Amino acid sequence: MGVSNIDGHIIISAFYLNNGDLIDIYLDIIHELVHVKQFMDGKELFDRHYNYVDRPTEIEAFSHAVKEARNLGLTDERILDYLRTEWMTDEDLKRLAKSLNVNSETLSS
């Protein structure tokens, strides 16, 4: 799931919609809607001056998703699982978690 940097629409894989975890899909929609708003406000969504986990637009979008995850009662461990991506190292995940006030102590050092 992502937002087009051409026209700001959300792109969602049919496979993900049909097979993904419903909570992850819900949190991703929240995250991506923040990016739609950022796009509409003229913000640079893919600013290569930042690592993905340090990018201000990502921190803002993830913060909304994490807030909703907490409202749903998700544990920090489950939130970490949501935040993890295949291109993210454990160090990246720890840095992102720290920015979002998510406890990452369950990750190996």
N, CA, C and O of each residue as an XYZ file, in Angstrom:
436
protein
N       0.853     -1.171      0.000
C       0.000      0.000      0.000
C       0.898      1.233      0.000
O       1.920      1.269      0.686
N       0.515      2.221     -0.759
C       1.292      3.452     -0.813
C       0.499      4.558     -1.479
O      -0.624      4.355     -1.940
N       1.107      5.732     -1.518
C       0.478      6.903     -2.134
C       1.297      7.315     -3.347
O       2.524      7.403     -3.283
N       0.612      7.564     -4.443
C       1.262      8.028     -5.665
C       1.811      9.435     -5.454
O       1.110     10.323     -4.970
N       3.077      9.623     -5.826
C       3.640     10.972     -5.735
C       3.308     11.792     -6.980
O       3.751     12.933     -7.114
N       2.525     11.206     -7.894
C       2.085     11.917     -9.101
C       0.763     12.636     -8.856
O       0.632     13.824     -9.151
N      -0.223     11.905     -8.311
C      -1.536     12.522     -8.105
C      -2.115     12.314     -6.710
O      -3.235     12.749     -6.441
N      -1.378     11.658     -5.818
C      -1.801     11.541     -4.427
C      -2.827     10.468     -4.130
O      -3.359     10.422     -3.020
N      -3.123      9.599     -5.096
C      -4.107      8.559     -4.787
C      -3.429      7.365     -4.111
O      -2.230      7.135     -4.274
N      -4.221      6.619     -3.356
C      -3.712      5.454     -2.645
C      -3.682      4.261     -3.599
O      -4.640      3.998     -4.326
N      -2.563      3.552     -3.575
C      -2.384      2.347     -4.375
C      -2.374      1.167     -3.402
O      -1.571      1.131     -2.470
N      -3.268      0.206     -3.625
C      -3.381     -0.940     -2.718
C      -3.362     -2.229     -3.533
O      -4.091     -2.372     -4.514
N      -2.532     -3.142     -3.116
C      -2.463     -4.447     -3.757
C      -3.726     -5.247     -3.444
O      -4.130     -5.353     -2.286
N      -4.343     -5.806     -4.478
C      -5.516     -6.662     -4.271
C      -5.154     -7.869     -3.420
O      -5.952     -8.315     -2.596
N      -3.950     -8.400     -3.620
C      -3.509     -9.544     -2.813
C      -3.473     -9.163     -1.334
O      -3.946     -9.916     -0.482
N      -2.909     -7.990     -1.034
C      -2.836     -7.527      0.360
C      -4.243     -7.347      0.939
O      -4.506     -7.760      2.068
N      -5.133     -6.741      0.182
C      -6.502     -6.550      0.675
C      -7.198     -7.880      0.949
O      -7.954     -7.998      1.913
N      -6.949     -8.864      0.120
C      -7.601    -10.166      0.265
C      -6.940    -11.073      1.285
O      -7.600    -11.947      1.847
N      -5.642    -10.885      1.540
C      -4.911    -11.830      2.369
C      -4.207    -11.217      3.570
O      -3.730    -11.945      4.440
N      -4.134     -9.908      3.634
C      -3.417     -9.250      4.726
C      -4.186     -9.296      6.030
O      -5.391     -9.547      6.054
N      -3.474     -9.052      7.103
C      -4.077     -8.957      8.424
C      -4.980     -7.715      8.472
O      -4.554     -6.626      8.089
N      -6.208     -7.875      8.937
C      -7.170     -6.761      8.917
C      -6.713     -5.564      9.741
O      -6.942     -4.418      9.352
N      -6.077     -5.819     10.862
C      -5.585     -4.697     11.680
C      -4.473     -3.961     10.941
O      -4.441     -2.731     10.936
N      -3.561     -4.707     10.318
C      -2.493     -4.064      9.548
C      -3.060     -3.238      8.404
O      -2.607     -2.119      8.161
N      -4.038     -3.776      7.709
C      -4.662     -3.040      6.608
C      -5.301     -1.756      7.135
O      -5.125     -0.686      6.552
N      -6.034     -1.862      8.224
C      -6.674     -0.686      8.828
C      -5.635      0.372      9.209
O      -5.803      1.552      8.899
N      -4.566     -0.052      9.878
C      -3.526      0.897     10.287
C      -2.803      1.475      9.073
O      -2.438      2.650      9.073
N      -2.595      0.662      8.046
C      -1.979      1.170      6.819
C      -2.851      2.214      6.130
O      -2.334      3.192      5.590
N      -4.155      2.019      6.142
C      -5.057      3.015      5.539
C      -4.940      4.334      6.284
O      -4.884      5.393      5.660
N      -4.901      4.285      7.610
C      -4.711      5.512      8.398
C      -3.394      6.173      8.002
O      -3.345      7.372      7.728
N      -2.332      5.376      7.977
C      -1.001      5.871      7.617
C      -1.025      6.527      6.232
O      -0.523      7.638      6.057
N      -1.603      5.842      5.264
C      -1.606      6.367      3.891
C      -2.510      7.581      3.722
O      -2.220      8.456      2.907
N      -3.597      7.648      4.477
C      -4.446      8.851      4.420
C      -3.697     10.086      4.925
O      -3.926     11.192      4.437
N      -2.815      9.902      5.889
C      -1.962     11.017      6.327
C      -1.080     11.454      5.161
O      -0.892     12.650      4.938
N      -0.538     10.487      4.417
C       0.278     10.845      3.249
C      -0.545     11.557      2.178
O      -0.035     12.464      1.520
N      -1.794     11.172      1.990
C      -2.659     11.885      1.040
C      -2.788     13.345      1.465
O      -2.671     14.252      0.641
N      -3.025     13.560      2.736
C      -3.134     14.936      3.263
C      -1.814     15.687      3.068
O      -1.811     16.850      2.664
N      -0.709     15.026      3.352
C       0.600     15.652      3.154
C       0.800     16.023      1.688
O       1.288     17.111      1.382
N       0.427     15.128      0.791
C       0.537     15.392     -0.644
C      -0.302     16.617     -1.009
O       0.161     17.501     -1.730
N      -1.526     16.662     -0.513
C      -2.422     17.790     -0.805
C      -1.860     19.101     -0.255
O      -2.125     20.171     -0.802
N      -1.087     19.016      0.824
C      -0.463     20.196      1.423
C       0.854     20.561      0.748
O       1.506     21.530      1.137
N       1.248     19.782     -0.272
C       2.471     20.082     -1.018
C       3.750     19.559     -0.394
O       4.838     19.966     -0.802
N       3.654     18.675      0.576
C       4.857     18.130      1.203
C       5.517     17.096      0.293
O       4.844     16.411     -0.477
N       6.827     16.994      0.393
C       7.598     16.005     -0.353
C       7.508     14.676      0.386
O       8.072     14.528      1.470
N       6.803     13.712     -0.195
C       6.587     12.435      0.482
C       7.809     11.529      0.450
O       7.997     10.716      1.354
N       8.632     11.656     -0.568
C       9.749     10.728     -0.758
C      11.087     11.466     -0.725
O      11.940     11.258     -1.588
N      11.261     12.313      0.258
C      12.471     13.118      0.384
C      13.669     12.209      0.653
O      13.800     11.647      1.740
N      14.531     12.074     -0.335
C      15.683     11.169     -0.257
C      16.800     11.701      0.651
O      17.808     11.024      0.854
N      16.623     12.908      1.195
C      17.603     13.431      2.143
C      17.514     12.711      3.488
O      18.394     12.853      4.337
N      16.452     11.945      3.670
C      16.228     11.233      4.924
C      16.175      9.733      4.681
O      15.695      9.274      3.645
N      16.668      8.989      5.636
C      16.417      7.555      5.677
C      14.922      7.387      5.915
O      14.301      8.223      6.571
N      14.347      6.330      5.397
C      12.901      6.084      5.525
C      12.392      6.288      6.953
O      11.390      6.972      7.160
N      13.072      5.702      7.933
C      12.567      5.759      9.313
C      12.773      7.119      9.969
O      12.236      7.373     11.047
N      13.550      8.000      9.325
C      13.792      9.343      9.863
C      13.018     10.426      9.120
O      13.027     11.588      9.524
N      12.357     10.049      8.049
C      11.648     11.010      7.194
C      10.472     11.614      7.968
O       9.630     10.877      8.481
N      10.407     12.936      8.055
C       9.327     13.579      8.824
C       7.918     13.162      8.389
O       7.034     13.009      9.231
N       7.704     12.980      7.097
C       6.371     12.578      6.642
C       6.026     11.167      7.112
O       4.864     10.874      7.391
N       7.030     10.294      7.202
C       6.787      8.935      7.697
C       6.530      8.939      9.200
O       5.637      8.244      9.683
N       7.309      9.716      9.931
C       7.111      9.807     11.386
C       5.694     10.290     11.675
O       5.014      9.741     12.541
N       5.248     11.317     10.952
C       3.898     11.839     11.156
C       2.843     10.775     10.840
O       1.909     10.576     11.617
N       2.990     10.098      9.709
C       2.005      9.088      9.308
C       1.999      7.913     10.284
O       0.935      7.450     10.694
N       3.177      7.434     10.654
C       3.246      6.336     11.613
C       2.703      6.742     12.977
O       2.117      5.912     13.672
N       2.883      7.991     13.373
C       2.391      8.413     14.684
C       0.869      8.305     14.771
O       0.329      7.958     15.821
N       0.182      8.599     13.672
C      -1.281      8.448     13.662
C      -1.677      6.978     13.730
O      -2.623      6.615     14.429
N      -0.953      6.139     13.005
C      -1.245      4.700     13.027
C      -0.962      4.113     14.414
O      -1.731      3.289     14.907
N       0.134      4.534     15.037
C       0.469      4.034     16.375
C      -0.566      4.500     17.400
O      -0.942      3.741     18.293
N      -1.018      5.729     17.274
C      -2.063      6.221     18.193
C      -3.311      5.349     18.082
O      -3.903      4.980     19.097
N      -3.713      5.018     16.857
C      -4.890      4.171     16.677
C      -4.612      2.750     17.162
O      -5.495      2.109     17.733
N      -3.404      2.257     16.943
C      -3.043      0.923     17.437
C      -3.185      0.869     18.960
O      -3.673     -0.118     19.510
N      -2.766      1.912     19.617
C      -2.912      1.969     21.086
C      -4.393      2.035     21.473
O      -4.814      1.409     22.445
N      -5.180      2.799     20.706
C      -6.626      2.863     20.977
C      -7.269      1.483     20.841
O      -8.232      1.167     21.540
N      -6.732      0.669     19.938
C      -7.238     -0.691     19.747
C      -6.742     -1.655     20.831
O      -7.214     -2.787     20.931
N      -5.796     -1.195     21.631
C      -5.268     -2.031     22.706
C      -4.085     -2.894     22.304
O      -3.746     -3.837     23.019
N      -3.449     -2.596     21.180
C      -2.300     -3.385     20.752
C      -1.119     -3.162     21.683
O      -0.890     -2.052     22.163
N      -0.372     -4.231     21.933
C       0.833     -4.152     22.756
C       1.959     -3.523     21.954
O       1.889     -3.441     20.728
N       3.001     -3.078     22.653
C       4.161     -2.540     21.955
C       4.779     -3.596     21.042
O       5.240     -3.278     19.946
N       4.790     -4.855     21.494
C       5.343     -5.923     20.663
C       4.558     -6.066     19.353
O       5.151     -6.245     18.289
N       3.240     -5.988     19.429
C       2.407     -6.088     18.226
C       2.583     -4.862     17.341
O       2.585     -4.972     16.115
N       2.731     -3.689     17.965
C       2.961     -2.462     17.199
C       4.301     -2.552     16.474
O       4.406     -2.133     15.321
N       5.322     -3.090     17.130
C       6.615     -3.290     16.460
C       6.468     -4.193     15.254
O       7.055     -3.943     14.201
N       5.685     -5.240     15.413
C       5.439     -6.150     14.299
C       4.781     -5.404     13.142
O       5.124     -5.628     11.982
N       3.841     -4.520     13.455
C       3.196     -3.708     12.423
C       4.206     -2.777     11.739
O       4.178     -2.621     10.518
N       5.085     -2.165     12.516
C       6.028     -1.189     11.978
C       7.120     -1.811     11.105
O       7.659     -1.148     10.219
N       7.439     -3.062     11.349
C       8.546     -3.721     10.644
C       8.226     -3.885      9.156
O       7.115     -4.260      8.781
N       9.216     -3.597      8.328
C       9.122     -3.855      6.891
C      10.317     -4.695      6.470
O      11.309     -4.783      7.194
N      10.221     -5.309      5.304
C      11.295     -6.179      4.842
C      12.587     -5.429      4.537
O      13.658     -6.036      4.547
N      12.518     -4.134      4.268
C      13.727     -3.368      3.942
C      14.314     -2.660      5.160
O      15.285     -1.914      5.032
N      13.742     -2.881      6.325
C      14.157     -2.204      7.538
C      15.035     -3.125      8.388
O      14.669     -4.270      8.655
N      16.181     -2.620      8.804
C      17.021     -3.380      9.729
C      16.446     -3.264     11.137
O      15.590     -2.419     11.399
N      16.923     -4.119     12.041
C      16.488     -4.004     13.437
C      16.874     -2.645     14.012
O      16.129     -2.075     14.810
N      18.023     -2.126     13.615
C      18.443     -0.803     14.094
C      17.494      0.291     13.589
O      17.145      1.212     14.327
N      17.083      0.174     12.319
C      16.100      1.117     11.774
C      14.803      1.042     12.570
O      14.228      2.066     12.941
N      14.352     -0.176     12.826
C      13.100     -0.365     13.561
C      13.202      0.222     14.965
O      12.263      0.860     15.440
N      14.316      0.015     15.619
C      14.510      0.586     16.964
C      14.461      2.105     16.918
O      13.862      2.734     17.790
N      15.093      2.704     15.897
C      15.092      4.163     15.767
C      13.677      4.690     15.513
O      13.265      5.695     16.093
N      12.942      3.999     14.640
C      11.560      4.396     14.377
C      10.721      4.253     15.639
O       9.949      5.147     15.987
N      10.876      3.131     16.316
C      10.114      2.889     17.551
C      10.403      3.980     18.585
O       9.489      4.473     19.247
N      11.659      4.346     18.717
C      12.023      5.403     19.670
C      11.334      6.716     19.303
O      10.824      7.415     20.179
N      11.319      7.052     18.017
C      10.668      8.292     17.565
C       9.172      8.288     17.874
O       8.562      9.341     18.059
N       8.587      7.081     17.927
C       7.142      6.946     18.128
C       6.776      6.549     19.561
O       5.612      6.281     19.858
N       7.768      6.513     20.438
C       7.560      6.127     21.840
C       6.972      4.725     21.968
O       6.079      4.481     22.779
N       7.495      3.808     21.148
C       7.125      2.403     21.218
C       8.306      1.652     21.800
O       9.430      1.783     21.316
N       8.056      0.865     22.837
C       9.113      0.109     23.489
C       9.637     -0.967     22.542
O       8.873     -1.794     22.045
N      10.949     -0.949     22.297
C      11.554     -1.929     21.395
C      12.467     -2.897     22.131
O      13.316     -3.534     21.507
N      12.311     -3.020     23.432
C      13.192     -3.904     24.221
C      13.077     -5.357     23.833
O      13.993     -6.131     24.111
N      11.987     -5.762     23.199
C      11.818     -7.168     22.813
C      12.667     -7.536     21.607
O      12.816     -8.716     21.291
N      13.235     -6.524     20.920
C      14.105     -6.806     19.774
C      15.474     -7.221     20.276
O      15.955     -6.710     21.287
N      16.099     -8.144     19.568
C      17.449     -8.557     19.942
C      18.407     -7.402     19.683
O      18.195     -6.588     18.784
N      19.439     -7.349     20.468
C      20.408     -6.250     20.350
C      21.433     -6.493     19.279
O      22.312     -5.658     19.064
